[in-house]
Amino acid sequence: MQIETMKLNGITGEACAEKINDALLNIKGVNDIIISLAGSKATVQFDEELTSLQELQATLARVGYSVEALEKKASGCCGGCGGAHV
C-alpha cells in the first residue's frame, strides 16, 4: 500500500470533498481517503499494483481539481516491499 497526500486547488466546501471522495473511491485499488477542507488536502491510501498516482491525478482533473503539490512522508512505507517502491 502507498499513501500520498496531495494539496488540491479548488476545494471550497463539503460538496467538493464529497465529489473528490466519490471520484477517487471509484478507482480500483483505492482503499481509504481523508480530505481536509481546512488544508485543501486529500490523503489517499491505494494499492500501487492496481492504480497509480498519475491515475489519481487524472481522475481529480476530470472532476475539476488540480494537484498543487505532493507531500512526501519520510516513513509512510509499510515495509512489505523492503523499500523497493520508495
C-alpha positions, 0 to 999 in steps of 0.5 A: 500500500502507498499513501500520498497526500496531495494539496488540491486547488479548488476545494471550497466546501463539503460538496467538493470533498464529497465529489473528490471522495466519490471520484477517487473511491471509484478507482480500483485499488483505492482503499481509504481517503481523508480530505481536509477542507481546512488544508485543501488536502486529500490523503489517499491510501491505494494499492500501487499494483492496481492504480497509480498516482498519475491515475489519481491525478487524472481522475481529480482533473476530470472532476475539476481539481488540480494537484498543487503539490505532493507531500512526501512522508519520510516513513509512510512505507509499510515495509512489505516491499523492503523499500523497493517502491520508495 
